[in-house]
Structures are given as C-alpha cells and as structure tokens.
Amino acid sequence: MKYLNKISILKNTGLVSLAFILLAGLTGCEDVIDLETTTGPPQLVVDGWITNQPGPQTINLSWSASYFSNTTPKPVLAAEVTVTDNLGTVYQFKDLAGNGKYVWAGTGKDTLGRIGRTYTLKVKNQADVFTAVNQIKRVPTVDSIVYQKETLPFKPDKGPKEGFIVSFYARDFVGEGDTYWIKPVIRGKAVVDKAPFISTAYDAAFNAGAPSDGLIFIQPLRQSITTDSLYSAGASVGVELHSITQEAFAFLNQVREQAANGGLFATPITNVKSNVVNANPAGEKALGYFGASAVSKLETVIDPKKARPEE
C-alpha cells in the first residue's frame, strides 16, 4: 500500500510540474488584441404581453443598442400601435408619457384579453409597419400554495439561512401540448427580474415527451417560485400561472438559455428570433416578442405555524 501511495505521489508531482510549465508557456506568449466591432443600425424592440386580467395593458417599444453599450435603450416615440382581435375589435395603445410605453387604459373592470381569441399587434413607425400574432390559451386554476421550513448548511449571500421553500399546486389540463410560464409573486407583484429564473412548463413537466399530460405539475416546477433565496416568515408570496403558445414557450426557453450561456466554451450570444415581422421583407427586422396569456393567480402570507416540517 505504501508503495502504491509513493507512485501516486510521484505521478501527481509530475502532473503539477507539467501544469506549471504549460502555464509559464501560456503567460509568456500573452498579447493584448484590441478588436474593433461594428455596430449595426438600431432595430425596433417589442416587449408586450397582453393578458385577460383587468386594468391597463402595456406594450414597450425601444431601439436596440450595441452589446457593449451601458446606456439605457432609447424609446420609440410617435409610433401608431393597435391590437386587433379575431372578432374585429381594435384596441388603441397610446404613449401619453412620451417614454415608449404604449398603454391601453381600459375602464373599470374591462379586460382586453379573452381565452380562445387571437390578437394581432400592429406597429406603424415612420415608413415601417410591423405585425405579430398571438392567441390566448386556457389556463388551469392554482389550487393551493404551501411552504416548508428549510435550513441551509451555510449563510447565503442573499436571504436568510433559515426560511421557507414555497410551492404551488395546479393540475395540467387533459390533452397534450399545453404550455405555461410560471412567475413568482412577491408583495402582490409578479417578479421575473433575471432571465435564468424564467420557469416554463410543457403540460406538467419541462418538455414535450414527458408522460405528464393531465397531471399535477412536477415538484421542480412547483418549487420554481422559490428562486435565489429562501422566504422569511410574514412574507407575502404567491404565483401567477400564464398560459402561453408553444411558440412563446420556445422563445422564453431560448432567452433563458442565452442568459445562462457562459463558460470557456460557450457559444456566441445571438438575438432570439422574434415573432414581430416587418411588412417590408427588405426592411429592418424587429427584435423582442408580442405575447398573450390567460392568468391564474394565488397568494398567501407565510405563517410559521402552518408550515410543513423540515425534512
């Protein structure tokens, strides 16, 4: 056994020496290369997602910026923005604040989106006309929200060491192909502030092909409303379950993958394909996405007395 240990030590010493030689060679050949990159013309960026919820609906329009730019994207001003449903109803969106946020205000409990209807976005900006089409799909009811005590083995950079993992329960509809966007709700507002935390579901699992049609959402999806830290006692938390089309499902997954794309051998970042189309095939292409969702929502306040015990 001692002999084997000696051989192992000699081998490891040789590997370390080789590593130092290679490192010295690499650092000895280090050169600084300044790359000049060209910036293309600005493109229209659409960020708009209408729902069946009452209240104002907003479509944000801005101009794209170069990848290394640290400036705030410039708003698209003076555009004509409408959304028309398949029954011919036209909804006017106005940029009253002059900040690129085009709003349909509605009145009282008016809702723009309705399940089963198809909606066409039209953006007229100078000589260009852009359109996008989406449909509002069915969404299941969120049955309940539960939370469980959890103690981490170390003090995290964010959030408490002892807190709660929050989960929701909902059942996918029978019939394959339903897709969803799962959003955590904190203090009454849906929060998706980091693209790597985008949570999507195909039926009750992650992707097509899993035998999950008509079942309760799998545990990782149920717990996806607990993102980068545990919740504390007294926190107001919940979930919004958004129905989305399979096209939107693919778009959101690509956005998440691009945001999480890192490391030495990562593929270059590219723009995710938009569903917004320029009526002029020779004109500038648009970026972003126009979506439509039905929303199921449920909230609660964490009461330690009602928490499930720690496993």
C-alpha positions in Angstrom: 0.0 0.0 0.0 2.9 2.4 0.9 4.5 1.6 -2.5 1.3 2.5 -4.3 1.0 5.7 -2.4 4.5 6.6 -3.3 3.9 6.0 -7.0 0.7 8.1 -6.8 2.6 11.0 -5.2 5.3 10.8 -7.9 2.7 10.9 -10.6 0.9 13.8 -9.0 4.1 15.7 -8.6 4.9 15.2 -12.3 1.5 16.4 -13.3 1.8 19.6 -11.2 5.2 20.3 -12.7 3.9 19.8 -16.2 1.0 22.2 -15.4 3.4 24.9 -14.2 5.5 24.5 -17.4 2.4 24.9 -19.6 1.1 27.8 -17.6 4.5 29.6 -17.9 4.5 29.0 -21.6 1.0 30.4 -22.0 1.7 33.5 -19.9 5.0 34.1 -21.7 3.1 34.4 -25.1 0.3 36.7 -23.8 -0.6 39.5 -26.2 -3.3 42.1 -25.9 -5.5 42.3 -29.0 -8.0 45.2 -29.5 -10.9 44.2 -31.6 -12.9 46.7 -33.5 -16.5 45.7 -33.7 -19.1 47.4 -35.9 -22.5 48.4 -34.7 -25.4 47.8 -37.0 -28.4 50.1 -37.4 -30.8 50.2 -34.4 -33.7 47.8 -34.6 -37.2 48.0 -33.2 -37.5 46.0 -29.9 -41.0 45.0 -28.9 -41.8 44.0 -25.3 -45.5 43.5 -25.0 -47.6 40.8 -23.3 -51.4 41.2 -23.1 -53.5 39.2 -20.6 -57.1 38.5 -19.6 -56.6 40.5 -16.4 -58.5 43.7 -15.8 -56.6 47.0 -15.8 -54.1 48.7 -18.2 -52.1 46.8 -20.8 -48.7 48.0 -21.9 -46.5 47.4 -24.9 -43.0 48.8 -24.6 -41.2 49.9 -27.8 -37.5 50.8 -27.8 -34.4 50.9 -30.1 -31.8 48.2 -29.8 -28.3 49.1 -28.6 -24.9 47.6 -29.2 -24.0 44.6 -27.0 -21.3 46.5 -25.0 -23.4 49.7 -24.6 -24.1 50.7 -21.0 -26.7 53.3 -21.9 -30.5 52.9 -21.4 -32.2 51.9 -24.7 -33.9 54.8 -26.4 -37.7 54.7 -26.6 -39.5 54.6 -29.9 -41.7 57.7 -29.9 -44.7 58.7 -32.1 -45.5 55.2 -33.3 -49.0 54.1 -34.0 -49.8 51.0 -32.0 -53.0 48.9 -32.2 -54.1 45.4 -31.1 -57.0 43.8 -33.0 -58.8 40.6 -32.0 -60.2 38.0 -34.4 -63.7 39.5 -34.0 -62.5 42.8 -35.4 -62.3 44.8 -32.1 -59.5 47.3 -32.3 -57.7 48.5 -29.1 -55.6 51.7 -29.4 -52.4 51.9 -27.4 -51.1 55.5 -26.6 -47.7 56.7 -25.4 -49.1 59.6 -23.3 -46.0 59.9 -21.2 -43.6 60.1 -24.1 -41.4 57.2 -22.8 -42.0 54.4 -25.3 -44.6 52.7 -23.1 -47.8 52.4 -25.2 -50.8 51.8 -22.9 -54.4 50.7 -23.4 -56.0 52.1 -20.3 -59.4 50.4 -20.3 -62.1 51.4 -17.9 -63.1 49.8 -14.6 -63.0 46.0 -14.9 -62.5 46.0 -18.7 -60.3 43.2 -19.9 -58.6 43.2 -23.3 -57.6 39.5 -23.5 -60.1 36.7 -23.6 -59.4 32.9 -23.7 -59.6 31.5 -27.2 -59.2 34.7 -29.1 -56.4 35.6 -31.5 -54.7 39.0 -31.3 -52.7 40.9 -33.9 -50.3 43.6 -32.9 -49.6 46.4 -35.5 -46.9 48.9 -35.0 -46.5 51.7 -37.6 -43.3 53.7 -37.2 -42.5 56.1 -40.0 -42.4 54.1 -43.2 -42.2 50.7 -41.5 -45.2 48.6 -40.5 -44.6 45.6 -38.1 -47.1 42.9 -37.1 -47.3 40.0 -34.7 -50.0 37.4 -34.0 -50.7 35.5 -30.8 -53.5 33.6 -29.1 -54.7 33.3 -25.5 -54.8 29.7 -24.4 -56.6 28.1 -21.5 -55.0 28.1 -18.0 -55.7 25.8 -15.1 -56.6 27.1 -11.6 -53.9 27.3 -9.0 -55.3 25.0 -6.2 -53.1 25.9 -3.3 -49.8 27.3 -2.1 -47.7 25.5 0.6 -44.4 26.3 2.3 -41.9 24.2 4.1 -39.2 25.0 6.7 -35.7 24.8 5.3 -32.3 25.3 6.9 -29.3 25.8 4.6 -25.9 24.4 5.6 -24.3 27.9 5.3 -25.2 31.6 5.4 -26.1 32.6 1.9 -25.1 35.9 0.2 -28.8 36.7 -0.2 -31.7 35.8 2.0 -31.9 34.0 5.4 -30.1 30.8 6.4 -33.3 29.6 7.9 -36.5 30.2 6.0 -39.2 28.6 3.8 -39.4 27.0 0.4 -42.7 28.0 -1.3 -44.5 25.7 -3.7 -47.8 25.8 -5.6 -50.1 23.1 -6.7 -52.0 23.1 -10.0 -53.1 20.4 -12.4 -52.5 20.4 -16.2 -55.5 20.1 -18.5 -56.1 16.8 -20.2 -54.9 17.0 -23.8 -51.2 17.2 -24.7 -49.5 20.4 -25.7 -50.5 23.0 -23.1 -47.6 25.3 -22.3 -47.2 27.7 -19.4 -45.0 30.5 -17.9 -44.7 30.3 -14.1 -44.0 33.5 -12.3 -43.3 34.1 -8.6 -45.4 36.8 -6.9 -43.9 38.9 -4.2 -45.9 41.5 -2.3 -48.7 41.3 -4.9 -46.5 41.7 -8.0 -45.1 39.1 -10.4 -41.4 39.2 -10.4 -39.1 37.9 -13.2 -36.1 40.1 -12.9 -33.4 37.6 -14.1 -33.7 35.7 -17.3 -32.0 32.5 -15.9 -35.0 32.2 -13.5 -37.6 32.0 -16.3 -39.7 28.9 -15.5 -41.7 27.3 -18.2 -43.8 24.1 -18.4 -44.9 21.8 -21.2 -48.0 20.1 -19.8 -47.0 19.3 -16.2 -43.2 18.8 -16.9 -40.3 20.6 -18.5 -40.6 19.5 -22.1 -42.6 17.6 -24.7 -42.3 13.8 -24.5 -42.6 13.5 -20.7 -45.6 11.5 -19.7 -47.2 14.4 -17.7 -50.4 15.2 -19.6 -53.3 15.9 -17.2 -51.1 15.5 -14.1 -50.1 17.8 -11.2 -47.1 19.9 -12.0 -43.8 18.1 -11.1 -42.0 19.2 -7.9 -39.2 21.3 -9.6 -41.8 23.4 -11.4 -43.9 23.7 -8.2 -40.9 25.0 -6.3 -39.7 27.3 -9.1 -41.4 30.2 -7.4 -38.6 30.0 -4.8 -35.7 31.3 -6.9 -32.4 32.5 -5.5 -33.2 32.7 -1.7 -35.5 31.3 1.0 -38.5 33.3 2.0 -38.9 34.7 5.5 -41.9 34.4 7.9 -44.5 37.0 7.2 -43.6 37.3 3.5 -46.4 37.9 1.0 -45.8 35.3 -1.7 -47.7 33.6 -4.5 -47.7 32.5 -8.1 -49.0 33.6 -11.5 -49.5 30.8 -13.9 -49.6 32.1 -17.5 -50.9 30.1 -20.5 -48.6 30.6 -23.5 -48.4 29.3 -27.0 -45.8 26.7 -28.0 -44.0 29.5 -30.0 -43.8 31.6 -26.8 -42.6 28.6 -24.9 -39.7 28.1 -27.3 -38.9 31.9 -27.2 -38.7 32.0 -23.4 -36.6 28.9 -23.3 -34.1 30.4 -25.7 -34.0 33.6 -23.7 -33.2 31.6 -20.6 -30.6 29.6 -22.3 -28.9 32.7 -23.8 -28.8 34.3 -20.3 -27.3 31.2 -18.7 -24.8 30.7 -21.5 -21.4 31.1 -20.1 -18.0 29.5 -19.6 -14.9 29.0 -21.6 -16.6 27.0 -24.4 -19.9 28.9 -24.5 -21.4 29.6 -27.9 -21.6 33.2 -29.0 -24.8 35.1 -28.0 -27.3 35.8 -30.7 -30.6 37.6 -30.9 -33.5 35.3 -30.2 -35.9 35.1 -33.2 -38.8 37.5 -32.8 -42.5 36.9 -33.8 -42.7 40.6 -34.9 -42.4 40.8 -38.7 -41.8 43.8 -40.9 -44.3 44.1 -43.8 -41.4 45.0 -46.0 -39.2 41.9 -46.5 -36.3 44.2 -47.3 -36.8 46.4 -44.2 -35.1 46.2 -40.9 -36.0 43.2 -38.8 -37.6 43.6 -35.3 -36.5 42.1 -32.0 -38.5 41.1 -28.9 -41.8 39.4 -28.6 -45.5 40.0 -28.6 -47.3 37.5 -26.3 -50.8 36.9 -24.9 -51.8 34.9 -21.8 -54.6 33.9 -19.6 -53.5 34.2 -15.9 -54.3 32.1 -12.9 -53.1 33.6 -9.6 -53.0 32.8 -5.9 -51.2 34.4 -3.0 -50.6 33.8 0.7 -48.7 35.1 3.7 -46.1 32.8 5.3 -47.2 31.7 8.8 -44.6 29.6 10.5 -47.3 27.8 12.5 -48.8 26.5 9.2 -45.5 25.5 7.6 -44.7 21.9 6.7 -41.9 20.5 8.8 -38.3 20.4 7.6 -37.3 17.1 6.0 
